[in-house]
């Protein structure tokens, strides 16, 4: 089954669970606006309110099967070795692959920027996609960059955040990694280009994209591996990154450690 479709199924499941937690006006199972006053009230069921007003409602479950599956098995014995092998490919090959997926990202960013009223950024994203898809040979070459047209990435997750929707419950999804309720819902919108290709091709492209993204984080493996609590480090970094895209001023305050700052910047590449 296409991983993109799995995200939609997960989103539907989490949305269904939201209706169950109706204890108060704020539910840790539902991504919605949380005021400062509410964050200090007893609406979080005793749980800590994390960046982006997220709550790790499923921490016990997240730390068990999902985290162990992703970090201790899939990443350590499968994805990490593959990523290290990928890094040994010629730089032009890795650059071409990275540019290809960045080109798809530009296509997604164009309407997302438009939704925020960022007309200039939207036009730049569309221009980059048009130029790189043609002159750049399906995006393998970043010709637009040589022409001085910079990337203006924008995810629907960030669009939702700037519309006042909180991140909701933090969820560690087996095989897919860290997510939030908001990001699961948003992925259904951001993955729309993949809906026009067959599932097998979609899976292959997704797998290559995952390896390319994972290879970019090799330098920061030690930061996670040697942390006192790798799970908490990964959770904080992920949530800080997502909140930093919604509120850049908050990210500046939170990024105290240079390694964490570089790590967040690398994720955004």
Secondary structure, DSSP 8 states (H G I E B T S, - for coil): --HHHHHHHHHHHHHHHHTT--SSS--TTS-----HHHHTTTTSTT---BGGGBB-TTHHHIIIIIHIIIIIIIIIIIIHHHHHHHTTS-HHHHHHHHHHHHHHHHHHHHHHHHHTT-HHHHHHHHHHHHHHHHTTTTTTS-HHHHTT-------HHHHHHHTT----BEEEETTTEEEEHHHHHHHHHHTGGGGGS-HHHHHHHHHHHHHHHHHTTGGGHHHHHTSS-HHHHHHHHHHHHHHHHH-HHHHHHH--SHHHHHHHHHHT-
